[in-house]
Amino acid sequence: MRLAGISIVRDEADIIEPWARHNCHFLDKLYIVDNGSTDSTRQIIQDLIAEGLPIEMVDHGQHGAFYQGQRTTRLMRHAAADGDWDFIFPLDGDECICATDRGTLEAELADFPAAFLPSFREIRYKLSDLDDPAIVNPLERIRHVQDKAPAPFKCIVPRALALNPDAALSDGNHRVRVAGVEVPRQLLENAALAHFALRSQSQIIAKLMVTYITFKAREDYVPTLAPRPIEAAGVLCGEEEIALHRFDDLVRAYDGPEQAGLYRPFTECRGETRFPHLANTFPYRRTLRAVDDVIAEMKARSEEVRTLKKDLFKARMGPVRYFFIRKSRSFAKHWQKLRGG
């Protein structure tokens, strides 16, 4: 089989190297869009490419309001057109394929019912007081998981569906719809996704603030869009200082009711990291860049609207009349300047 992964990442320097090395063990190629990272994410990816890992950086040129479903669908179509992939795996930059080996994964996909969309269940890793902060790699440091019932989490897209112009991924890569109709999902029995969403206090605070900004900036924003991160970001509004005093409340809002974590080291982890010195988090830089990107996007939209209005006015007035109107305005401004002098 030929298997490819697609991902849009932003400020994942603390996990991007072990994530890429691990997933490249199961995939023939990773297509990655760097969504305007402010840390060393892009440099790490470029170093991995230089090392020979099968990764392609794709430039989408958009970093403001985050329309995840639309952008990941566009990346999926790019990958499907670029290679003869049997399956495409949409992955977030904190999700790792969890399977005994690639052969087991391929065998299950080969026998999967054609009427259903293969879906991973989630193994959700959570922070614990027992984590050793001296271990940089979160895939090794975080060793406890939530106890949750298996349910479809993230989907895998067969080639025929990836090439269908009417197919679209949902936000979060949980579902695929064709002409608005959802494709039924079915769980894989022998594979899952190890999910390392929360990795440190600085990382989760920055993640929530950026999520709040970039999703709230969407024109189609509704409260049901990214509800948990938005609710968790609301916990920050109750803080009276820059320092965070209610971290446990924040984690509960994001992860749900507090549970005793089950001990489950990620023993399936593949690959050894070489760039731990680049795994730094810059929460203030990350948050302010997100604000900058949204502001830049708003300004670009305003300029586009002004240009459209100008073109419409020009079309209505006619080219000759429009020319004389511009000249008369220019003359009036020049005359006022001379009088003022």
Secondary structure, DSSP 8 states (H G I E B T S, - for coil): --EEEEEEESS-TTTHHHHHHHHHTT-SEEEEEE---SSSHHHHHHHHHHHT--EEE------SS--HHHHHHHHHHHHHHHS--SEEEE--TTEEEEES-HHHHHHHHHTS-TTSEEEEEEEEEE--TTS-TT---HHHH--EE--------EE-EEHHHHT-TTEEE-GGG--EEETTEE--EEEEEEEEEEE-----HHHHHHHHHHHHHHHHTSTT--TTSSHHHHHHHHHHTT-SSSS-S-HHHHHHHHH-S----EE---TT-----S-GGG----HHHHHHHHHHHHHHHHHHHHHHHHHHHHHHHHHHH-HHHHHHHHHHHHHHHHHHHHHH-
